[in-house]
Structure formats: C-alpha cells, structure tokens
Amino acid sequence: MKDIPIGEAMELLSRLIARCHEMHEARWALKRLWVIGSLAAGKPTCRGVDVLIETGLYYPEKQLALIRKLKEGMEKQVMVYSRDFPPNWGV
C-alpha cells in the first residue's frame, strides 16, 4: 500500500471510472481504492468504497453520486490508500 494525496486520489477515481466500460472492471477498480476516515457517520475509520459498492453505488448511473459521496467524506480526511492497482494506472 502506498499513500496518495486526496486530490490525486479523486482524480484517479475519476479516470478509473471513465476507463471502466464493463461492470466487473469498475467493481474491481473501485474495490481497490480504500478511503480511510469517516465516510460513515460516527466511524473514525471505515472501508468506504466497499460499503458504497455493496449498496450499489458502483453502477454507471450512480457514478457521480459515488464521486460526490467520496468528496464529501474526504473533506476531513488526511490520507487515502491504494492497493493492487495495475502499473499502467499510475499508482
């Protein structure tokens, strides 16, 4: 795992979503972006992206909602972590 500045992580997420044309690819990509912080109210740490995926927010019609939710949650965040990205995704 390596640290990614929040702004860079949001840009990466946008690029990943734009590049994921098949549903399973989008799910694979998003599951590997881990948001550390309080995306869920009252939780100091949570696996925010997995939570959002499980509620269906990774479907194409809800991509903007996912990005908005992550941006809202990241306002108070310090660090974003990534794992298992292919080298050509620049992480």
C-alpha positions in Angstrom: 0.0 0.0 0.0 1.2 3.5 -0.7 -0.2 6.9 0.4 -1.9 9.1 -2.2 -2.8 12.8 -1.7 -6.6 13.2 -1.6 -6.8 15.4 -4.7 -4.8 12.9 -6.7 -7.0 10.0 -5.4 -10.1 11.8 -6.6 -8.5 12.4 -10.0 -7.5 8.7 -10.1 -11.0 7.6 -9.2 -12.5 9.7 -12.0 -10.0 8.3 -14.5 -10.7 4.7 -13.3 -14.5 5.2 -13.7 -14.0 6.7 -17.1 -11.9 3.8 -18.2 -14.1 1.0 -16.8 -16.5 0.1 -19.5 -17.5 -3.3 -18.2 -19.3 -3.6 -14.8 -16.9 -6.2 -13.3 -13.9 -4.0 -14.2 -15.5 -1.0 -12.5 -16.2 -3.0 -9.4 -12.6 -4.4 -9.4 -11.1 -1.0 -9.7 -13.3 0.7 -7.0 -12.8 -2.1 -4.5 -9.1 -1.4 -4.5 -9.4 2.3 -3.7 -9.6 2.4 0.1 -10.8 5.5 1.8 -9.6 5.8 5.4 -11.7 8.1 7.5 -15.2 8.9 8.4 -17.3 8.3 5.3 -19.9 6.7 7.6 -21.2 9.0 10.4 -19.6 8.2 13.7 -16.9 5.9 12.4 -13.4 7.1 12.7 -12.2 4.6 10.1 -14.2 2.6 7.5 -13.8 0.8 4.2 -15.8 3.4 2.5 -15.6 2.2 -1.1 -16.6 -1.4 -0.2 -19.6 0.0 1.7 -20.6 2.1 -1.3 -20.1 -0.9 -3.7 -22.3 -3.1 -1.5 -25.1 -0.6 -1.6 -24.9 -0.5 -5.4 -23.2 2.9 -6.0 -20.7 1.4 -8.4 -23.4 1.1 -11.2 -22.9 3.5 -14.1 -25.9 5.6 -13.4 -24.7 6.3 -9.9 -21.0 7.1 -10.6 -21.5 10.8 -10.0 -23.2 10.0 -6.7 -20.2 7.9 -5.7 -17.7 10.6 -6.5 -19.8 13.2 -4.6 -20.0 10.9 -1.6 -16.3 10.3 -1.6 -15.6 14.1 -1.9 -17.9 14.8 1.0 -16.3 12.1 3.1 -12.8 13.2 2.2 -13.2 16.8 3.3 -12.0 15.7 6.7 -9.6 13.0 5.5 -5.9 13.0 5.8 -4.8 10.1 3.7 -6.1 7.7 1.0 -4.6 4.4 0.4 -4.5 2.2 -2.7 -3.7 -1.5 -3.2 -3.5 -3.9 -6.1 -3.6 -1.3 -9.0 -2.1 -2.4 -12.3 1.1 -0.5 -13.0 -0.4 1.3 -16.1 -3.0 3.0 -13.8 -0.2 5.2 -12.4 -0.5 4.4 -8.7 
